Amino acid sequence: MLDTSPLPAPAPEAILHSDRMAKRIREEITANSGWISFSRYMELALYAPGLGYYTAGTHKFGEAGDFVTAPELSPLFGRTLAKQVAEITSASAPHILELGAGSGKLAHDMLKELENLGCLPESYSILEVSADLRERQKNLLLQKLPHLLNRVHWLDRLPENFSGSIVANEVLDALPVHRVRWQQGRISELGVTQHETGFAWQPSDIGQGDLLQTARDINIEAEDYVSEICLAARGLVNSLAHSLQQGAIVFIDYGFGAREFYHPQRTAGTLMCHYRHRAHDNPFYLPGLQDITAHVNFTDIAECGIDAGLEVAGYTNQAFFLINSGITELLSGTSPEDLKAYLPLSAQLQKLTSHAEMGELFKVLALSKKLDIQLSGFSCGDLTRLL
């Protein structure tokens, strides 16, 4: 549900930064005859070097940022995920690759739990496009787990050959998306133009290619319908499938299967922006200062993985996955009599698993290759019928 309360006013220096980001986008629009795809706008707003939301150095995660991710919410998340990851690495190879590690909190919690389990990987690689976030990750691990830092490596690109466990928590939702409009039998792409007061939507014909074919394949019956198509996610899955020799990829994100993603009542799509813990739907507000996301079409991710030679090893919601993987057992390790320690953890577990919080909206999809085990995180609550 969108927060309709007024958005907090940014500091003067933040406004100047956003102005520089907007100038960069305007230059791109001008260089492309006055129109760019929303995918390109989103890519610039999030990842333009030194200016984009994820590359400019502002705090994004936690109470001081714009949103709270599961690893920031509770150490129980990373500790529980570590159990599933240990199962994968023991059946493939003792290596972990995390995509987009955020503040580094998930890497910290997983490594700490894996050490407790006696299942430390030989290597923990992090693929991070943001130099600023990479430094924050290094500093956190240096401060909290200095004795394990020699196992952690930062990568600029995917390895050509990787075996083990790949983890992608809230990565897919941050990939640039195209916005498409189906209107009275005609399909157009909603791109971005500029005018005196800022940026604005402008439709354009879709040229022949993957975007047009994908849009045609989606059964939209509404007279006027707008939604997102993420071609970048397909590219990522194809690259991961090519890299993975043995093991599994675990995607954790908010989203749906295709039927729910393109539900007849979801006529405005799933595009969402986050600024200072407020959710709204205006991606042109303060570019460079706010996060821009779209829900994940997990059917598309699964089909792309299958086409690339992977198998669907499991699909369920976050609640089932965490409970199957032992989150309640981890909580029971803290005595209820120790109220100061137990009550916060209990509240965090509730947020992670409640259907009214993160438990239902967030899904977990595992794609595997040459992995001859049943993943315990998907032992109950199978939702593959919804893909």
SETORTOR-185463 format. One record per residue (C-alpha): residue number from 1; residue in three letters; x, y negated, z negated. Coordinates in nm, 2 decimals, decimal comma. Layout:
i|aa|x|y|z
NUM|ALA|X|Y|Z
...
END
This chain:
i|aa|x|y|z
1|MET|0,00|0,00|0,00
2|LEU|0,14|-0,34|0,10
3|ASP|0,21|-0,59|-0,18
4|THR|0,02|-0,90|-0,08
5|SER|0,17|-1,12|-0,36
6|PRO|0,40|-1,41|-0,24
7|LEU|0,75|-1,30|-0,15
8|PRO|1,03|-1,44|-0,37
9|ALA|1,21|-1,74|-0,23
10|PRO|1,57|-1,66|-0,12
11|ALA|1,87|-1,86|-0,24
12|PRO|2,00|-2,13|-0,01
13|GLU|2,31|-1,93|0,09
14|ALA|2,08|-1,63|0,17
15|ILE|1,87|-1,85|0,40
16|LEU|2,19|-1,97|0,58
17|HIS|2,29|-1,61|0,63
18|SER|1,95|-1,52|0,77
19|ASP|1,97|-1,82|1,00
20|ARG|2,30|-1,68|1,14
21|MET|2,14|-1,35|1,19
22|ALA|1,85|-1,50|1,37
23|LYS|2,09|-1,70|1,59
24|ARG|2,26|-1,37|1,69
25|ILE|1,92|-1,22|1,78
26|ARG|1,82|-1,52|1,98
27|GLU|2,14|-1,50|2,18
28|GLU|2,06|-1,14|2,26
29|ILE|1,71|-1,23|2,37
30|THR|1,84|-1,51|2,59
31|ALA|2,10|-1,28|2,75
32|ASN|1,82|-1,03|2,83
33|SER|1,59|-1,27|3,02
34|GLY|1,39|-1,36|2,71
35|TRP|1,29|-1,01|2,58
36|ILE|1,44|-0,72|2,39
37|SER|1,30|-0,40|2,27
38|PHE|1,20|-0,38|1,90
39|SER|1,45|-0,10|1,87
40|ARG|1,73|-0,34|1,97
41|TYR|1,59|-0,61|1,73
42|MET|1,58|-0,36|1,44
43|GLU|1,93|-0,24|1,53
44|LEU|2,07|-0,59|1,51
45|ALA|1,87|-0,69|1,20
46|LEU|2,00|-0,39|1,01
47|TYR|2,34|-0,31|1,15
48|ALA|2,49|-0,62|1,33
49|PRO|2,85|-0,64|1,20
50|GLY|2,88|-0,88|0,91
51|LEU|2,52|-1,00|0,95
52|GLY|2,28|-0,70|0,94
53|TYR|2,10|-0,60|0,63
54|TYR|2,32|-0,29|0,57
55|THR|2,65|-0,45|0,68
56|ALA|2,64|-0,79|0,51
57|GLY|2,72|-0,71|0,15
58|THR|2,40|-0,78|-0,04
59|HIS|2,26|-0,55|-0,30
60|LYS|2,00|-0,32|-0,15
61|PHE|1,94|-0,04|-0,40
62|GLY|1,80|-0,04|-0,75
63|GLU|1,63|-0,30|-0,96
64|ALA|1,86|-0,58|-0,84
65|GLY|1,80|-0,49|-0,48
66|ASP|1,50|-0,45|-0,25
67|PHE|1,39|-0,09|-0,32
68|VAL|1,46|0,21|-0,53
69|THR|1,56|0,54|-0,38
70|ALA|1,53|0,88|-0,56
71|PRO|1,90|0,90|-0,65
72|GLU|1,88|0,55|-0,80
73|LEU|1,57|0,64|-0,99
74|SER|1,70|0,95|-1,17
75|PRO|2,01|1,17|-1,19
76|LEU|1,77|1,46|-1,19
77|PHE|1,73|1,42|-0,82
78|GLY|2,09|1,46|-0,72
79|ARG|2,15|1,73|-0,98
80|THR|1,85|1,93|-0,84
81|LEU|1,95|1,88|-0,48
82|ALA|2,30|2,00|-0,57
83|LYS|2,16|2,35|-0,66
84|GLN|2,01|2,38|-0,31
85|VAL|2,33|2,25|-0,15
86|ALA|2,54|2,51|-0,35
87|GLU|2,32|2,78|-0,21
88|ILE|2,38|2,67|0,14
89|THR|2,76|2,62|0,10
90|SER|2,80|2,96|-0,06
91|ALA|2,64|3,12|0,24
92|SER|2,83|2,92|0,50
93|ALA|3,14|2,71|0,40
94|PRO|3,24|2,51|0,10
95|HIS|3,19|2,17|0,26
96|ILE|2,93|1,89|0,22
97|LEU|2,86|1,61|0,46
98|GLU|2,64|1,32|0,34
99|LEU|2,49|1,08|0,59
100|GLY|2,45|0,72|0,48
101|ALA|2,54|0,75|0,11
102|GLY|2,40|0,42|-0,01
103|SER|2,55|0,32|-0,34
104|GLY|2,72|0,65|-0,38
105|LYS|2,49|0,76|-0,66
106|LEU|2,37|1,08|-0,49
107|ALA|2,73|1,18|-0,42
108|HIS|2,82|1,12|-0,78
109|ASP|2,53|1,32|-0,92
110|MET|2,57|1,61|-0,68
111|LEU|2,95|1,64|-0,74
112|LYS|2,90|1,62|-1,12
113|GLU|2,64|1,89|-1,11
114|LEU|2,84|2,11|-0,87
115|GLU|3,13|2,08|-1,11
116|ASN|2,91|2,20|-1,39
117|LEU|2,79|2,49|-1,18
118|GLY|3,14|2,59|-1,09
119|CYS|3,06|2,53|-0,72
120|LEU|3,26|2,23|-0,62
121|PRO|3,31|2,20|-0,25
122|GLU|3,65|2,19|-0,09
123|SER|3,55|1,86|0,08
124|TYR|3,27|1,61|0,04
125|SER|3,26|1,39|0,35
126|ILE|3,05|1,07|0,38
127|LEU|2,96|0,92|0,71
128|GLU|2,89|0,56|0,64
129|VAL|2,85|0,28|0,90
130|SER|2,86|0,00|0,64
131|ALA|3,21|-0,11|0,53
132|ASP|3,06|-0,28|0,23
133|LEU|2,87|0,03|0,12
134|ARG|3,17|0,24|0,18
135|GLU|3,37|0,03|-0,07
136|ARG|3,09|0,05|-0,33
137|GLN|3,08|0,42|-0,29
138|LYS|3,46|0,45|-0,34
139|ASN|3,45|0,22|-0,64
140|LEU|3,17|0,41|-0,81
141|LEU|3,34|0,75|-0,76
142|LEU|3,67|0,61|-0,87
143|GLN|3,52|0,48|-1,19
144|LYS|3,30|0,78|-1,27
145|LEU|3,47|1,08|-1,12
146|PRO|3,83|0,99|-1,05
147|HIS|3,95|1,35|-1,08
148|LEU|3,72|1,45|-0,79
149|LEU|3,80|1,16|-0,56
150|ASN|4,06|1,36|-0,37
151|ARG|3,78|1,59|-0,24
152|VAL|3,59|1,29|-0,10
153|HIS|3,65|1,17|0,25
154|TRP|3,49|0,89|0,45
155|LEU|3,43|0,94|0,82
156|ASP|3,37|0,70|1,11
157|ARG|3,20|0,96|1,33
158|LEU|3,05|1,31|1,30
159|PRO|3,31|1,59|1,30
160|GLU|3,32|1,79|1,62
161|ASN|3,29|2,12|1,42
162|PHE|3,13|2,14|1,07
163|SER|3,02|2,43|0,86
164|GLY|2,84|2,38|0,52
165|SER|2,56|2,16|0,40
166|ILE|2,46|1,83|0,56
167|VAL|2,25|1,60|0,35
168|ALA|2,05|1,30|0,48
169|ASN|1,84|1,13|0,22
170|GLU|1,64|0,83|0,35
171|VAL|1,85|0,81|0,67
172|LEU|1,59|0,88|0,94
173|ASP|1,35|0,60|0,83
174|ALA|1,63|0,34|0,88
175|LEU|1,69|0,44|1,25
176|PRO|1,57|0,18|1,50
177|VAL|1,23|0,26|1,65
178|HIS|1,05|0,15|1,97
179|ARG|0,70|0,01|1,92
180|VAL|0,44|0,14|2,17
181|ARG|0,09|0,03|2,24
182|TRP|-0,18|0,24|2,39
183|GLN|-0,47|0,02|2,50
184|GLN|-0,76|0,13|2,72
185|GLY|-0,55|0,40|2,89
186|ARG|-0,25|0,18|2,95
187|ILE|0,08|0,22|2,77
188|SER|0,32|-0,07|2,71
189|GLU|0,61|-0,14|2,48
190|LEU|0,60|-0,41|2,22
191|GLY|0,92|-0,60|2,23
192|VAL|1,05|-0,92|2,08
193|THR|1,06|-1,27|2,23
194|GLN|1,12|-1,61|2,07
195|HIS|0,94|-1,94|2,05
196|GLU|0,98|-2,27|1,86
197|THR|0,88|-2,12|1,52
198|GLY|1,06|-1,79|1,54
199|PHE|1,03|-1,44|1,68
200|ALA|0,71|-1,29|1,82
201|TRP|0,58|-0,97|1,97
202|GLN|0,55|-0,95|2,35
203|PRO|0,43|-0,64|2,55
204|SER|0,62|-0,52|2,85
205|ASP|0,58|-0,23|3,09
206|ILE|0,78|0,08|3,00
207|GLY|1,03|0,19|3,27
208|GLN|1,06|0,56|3,36
209|GLY|1,25|0,76|3,10
210|ASP|1,23|0,94|2,77
211|LEU|1,02|0,66|2,60
212|LEU|0,75|0,67|2,87
213|GLN|0,74|1,05|2,88
214|THR|0,71|1,07|2,51
215|ALA|0,44|0,81|2,49
216|ARG|0,24|1,00|2,76
217|ASP|0,27|1,33|2,57
218|ILE|0,11|1,18|2,26
219|ASN|-0,26|1,23|2,25
220|ILE|-0,40|0,88|2,15
221|GLU|-0,78|0,85|2,19
222|ALA|-0,82|0,51|2,02
223|GLU|-0,89|0,21|2,25
224|ASP|-0,62|0,01|2,09
225|TYR|-0,34|0,18|1,90
226|VAL|0,02|0,08|1,80
227|SER|0,28|0,31|1,66
228|GLU|0,65|0,40|1,67
229|ILE|0,87|0,64|1,86
230|CYS|1,22|0,70|1,73
231|LEU|1,45|0,81|2,02
232|ALA|1,75|0,74|1,80
233|ALA|1,64|1,02|1,56
234|ARG|1,65|1,27|1,85
235|GLY|2,00|1,15|1,93
236|LEU|2,11|1,20|1,57
237|VAL|1,96|1,55|1,55
238|ASN|2,12|1,66|1,88
239|SER|2,46|1,53|1,76
240|LEU|2,42|1,71|1,42
241|ALA|2,32|2,03|1,60
242|HIS|2,62|2,02|1,82
243|SER|2,85|1,96|1,52
244|LEU|2,70|2,22|1,29
245|GLN|2,86|2,56|1,34
246|GLN|2,71|2,74|1,04
247|GLY|2,50|2,60|0,75
248|ALA|2,20|2,37|0,72
249|ILE|2,09|2,01|0,74
250|VAL|1,86|1,89|0,47
251|PHE|1,65|1,58|0,56
252|ILE|1,47|1,40|0,28
253|ASP|1,24|1,11|0,38
254|TYR|0,89|0,97|0,38
255|GLY|0,68|1,07|0,67
256|PHE|0,44|1,32|0,82
257|GLY|0,38|1,58|1,09
258|ALA|0,28|1,45|1,43
259|ARG|-0,09|1,49|1,38
260|GLU|-0,09|1,28|1,06
261|PHE|0,17|1,04|1,20
262|TYR|-0,05|0,96|1,50
263|HIS|-0,37|0,99|1,30
264|PRO|-0,67|0,81|1,47
265|GLN|-0,71|0,58|1,17
266|ARG|-0,34|0,48|1,16
267|THR|-0,39|0,22|1,44
268|ALA|-0,12|-0,02|1,33
269|GLY|0,16|0,24|1,30
270|THR|0,39|0,28|1,00
271|LEU|0,64|-0,01|1,03
272|MET|0,72|-0,14|0,68
273|CYS|0,96|-0,40|0,54
274|HIS|1,11|-0,42|0,19
275|TYR|1,22|-0,74|0,02
276|ARG|1,28|-0,77|-0,35
277|HIS|1,06|-0,48|-0,43
278|ARG|0,78|-0,61|-0,22
279|ALA|0,65|-0,42|0,08
280|HIS|0,51|-0,61|0,38
281|ASP|0,47|-0,56|0,75
282|ASN|0,64|-0,87|0,90
283|PRO|0,98|-0,76|1,05
284|PHE|1,05|-1,12|1,16
285|TYR|1,07|-1,25|0,81
286|LEU|1,42|-1,34|0,70
287|PRO|1,62|-1,11|0,94
288|GLY|1,93|-0,98|0,78
289|LEU|1,78|-1,01|0,43
290|GLN|1,52|-0,74|0,43
291|ASP|1,50|-0,37|0,50
292|ILE|1,30|-0,26|0,80
293|THR|1,18|0,10|0,81
294|ALA|0,93|0,34|0,98
295|HIS|0,79|0,67|0,86
296|VAL|0,94|0,98|1,00
297|ASN|0,77|1,20|1,25
298|PHE|0,89|1,54|1,12
299|THR|0,74|1,73|1,40
300|ASP|0,96|1,55|1,64
301|ILE|1,26|1,61|1,43
302|ALA|1,19|1,98|1,40
303|GLU|1,12|2,03|1,77
304|CYS|1,43|1,84|1,86
305|GLY|1,63|2,07|1,63
306|ILE|1,48|2,38|1,77
307|ASP|1,56|2,26|2,13
308|ALA|1,91|2,20|2,02
309|GLY|1,96|2,55|1,89
310|LEU|1,87|2,51|1,52
311|GLU|1,60|2,69|1,32
312|VAL|1,35|2,55|1,08
313|ALA|1,46|2,69|0,75
314|GLY|1,19|2,51|0,55
315|TYR|0,95|2,22|0,53
316|THR|0,77|2,10|0,22
317|ASN|0,70|1,80|0,01
318|GLN|0,95|1,66|-0,24
319|ALA|0,75|1,78|-0,54
320|PHE|0,75|2,14|-0,43
321|PHE|1,12|2,12|-0,32
322|LEU|1,24|1,98|-0,65
323|ILE|1,03|2,21|-0,86
324|ASN|1,14|2,51|-0,65
325|SER|1,50|2,40|-0,69
326|GLY|1,48|2,38|-1,07
327|ILE|1,42|2,02|-1,17
328|THR|1,20|2,12|-1,47
329|GLU|1,48|2,36|-1,59
330|LEU|1,72|2,07|-1,58
331|LEU|1,48|1,85|-1,79
332|SER|1,45|2,13|-2,04
333|GLY|1,82|2,10|-2,10
334|THR|1,74|1,78|-2,29
335|SER|1,57|1,84|-2,62
336|PRO|1,22|1,68|-2,65
337|GLU|1,32|1,59|-3,01
338|ASP|1,58|1,35|-2,86
339|LEU|1,32|1,10|-2,76
340|LYS|1,56|0,83|-2,64
341|ALA|1,71|1,07|-2,38
342|TYR|1,41|1,29|-2,31
343|LEU|1,13|1,04|-2,25
344|PRO|1,31|0,84|-1,97
345|LEU|1,40|1,17|-1,79
346|SER|1,05|1,29|-1,83
347|ALA|0,91|0,97|-1,68
348|GLN|1,16|0,99|-1,39
349|LEU|1,06|1,35|-1,32
350|GLN|0,70|1,24|-1,30
351|LYS|0,78|0,97|-1,04
352|LEU|0,98|1,21|-0,83
353|THR|0,72|1,48|-0,83
354|SER|0,38|1,32|-0,88
355|HIS|0,16|1,32|-0,57
356|ALA|0,06|0,96|-0,66
357|GLU|0,43|0,86|-0,66
358|MET|0,71|1,01|-0,44
359|GLY|0,61|1,38|-0,46
360|GLU|0,37|1,40|-0,17
361|LEU|0,48|1,12|0,07
362|PHE|0,84|1,23|0,08
363|LYS|0,91|1,55|0,27
364|VAL|1,20|1,78|0,29
365|LEU|1,30|1,95|0,62
366|ALA|1,58|2,20|0,65
367|LEU|1,73|2,29|0,99
368|SER|1,98|2,57|0,99
369|LYS|2,22|2,76|1,21
370|LYS|2,36|3,11|1,15
371|LEU|2,23|3,11|0,79
372|ASP|2,10|3,44|0,68
373|ILE|1,94|3,34|0,35
374|GLN|1,60|3,21|0,24
375|LEU|1,64|2,86|0,08
376|SER|1,50|2,85|-0,27
377|GLY|1,39|2,49|-0,23
378|PHE|1,12|2,62|0,00
379|SER|1,01|2,93|-0,18
380|CYS|0,67|2,78|-0,26
381|GLY|0,46|2,52|-0,10
382|ASP|0,54|2,59|0,27
383|LEU|0,41|2,31|0,49
384|THR|0,54|2,42|0,83
385|ARG|0,18|2,46|0,95
386|LEU|0,16|2,08|0,93
387|LEU|0,44|2,02|1,17
END
